Amino acid sequence: MILLTPALDALRAAWPKTRIVVAVGASAAPILAHDPNVSGIVALAPGEGTFAYTRRLRAALPESGPIALLDLHGKLRSLAIRALLPFDGPRVVWHKRDVLDTVGVKLRLRTWRSDRLHADRYHLAVEQLVGRPLPRGRLRCVVAPEEVDRAAGLLAAAGRDLAKPLVGLSPGAKWATKRWPAERFAALARRALAAGCDVAVQGSPDERALCAEIVAQAPGSLDLSGNVDIPTLMGLVHECTAFIANDSGPMHLARALGVPTLAIFGSTDPGMFAWTGHRALFAGLPCAPCSFYGRDACPLGHLRCLLDIEVEAAWTALEALLAAGPVGAVGA
Ligand code: SF4
């Protein structure tokens, strides 16, 4: 959803008076809740059926005038929604990748490198919808003041010292081949603490044990795991001086908020994203990137793509980001 924001800029510039309605899963809906280009969001509730959801989506669309469709999902559910709704204007269904690429990577016959930034692929889909070239937009995440206040309250309760730089640390990721080891995150946290920073460790309820392990190995870190929902996470990242994460949603949030971000990449391709003002660490092994989104285990059994990234290299990169300060408006 964050990577969509530059394309929304382009779409809004092309069609300034159009009502832009975003259809999205409930967990991702807060990301665009305050985006100025979005006229409405229809969030798919957990367990909600396609017919019921489509009825709600229909009610959010204009009653008259052409309705254009941009399907950036290209999955079965969006196919059903497309079939059930009266899109009578232009329509574009995003082509994610060639089937030969998908099969080759899934069968482990080849590595995969993106030929362009992910956000640029969305931008191209918008250009196709509109039918002409458009200026590139910028990556953005708009956080409501009350979300910043809520995060600030949690940080204060956890013992944040406002005089110190705040380093956010998000050690989780959905896939094992995207998770840098906990002890390395802890060692990096200790370096940041010793340099006079506060360190806030953040994770979902499922990542509580992982975060607790890091906090135990880096005494003085603030444990915010488990009680931070997405809007509060947005507020928390907004408060950070720098942010460290695996290739994950919080990493994209931090980049979109202009917080200098250190990203650790293992089995996925950092070339999908822009890094001006940020830093991605990638070991560059011949076997990498071996996946589009990550795997639950290293097919070669050694996970060197992550284990070859040393704490010292991460600290050097983080120190430079802390010294450089906030990132201005950049690409995606
Ligand atoms: S070490 Fe190579 S094969 Fe193993 S997960 Fe990393 S990129 Fe994939």
Boltz pocket constraint, residues with backbone or C-beta under 6 A from the ligand:
constraints:
  - pocket:
      binder: B
      contacts: [[A, 177], [A, 266], [A, 267], [A, 285], [A, 287], [A, 288], [A, 289], [A, 290], [A, 291], [A, 295], [A, 297], [A, 298], [A, 299], [A, 300], [A, 301], [A, 302], [A, 303], [A, 304], [A, 305], [A, 306]]
      max_distance: 6.0
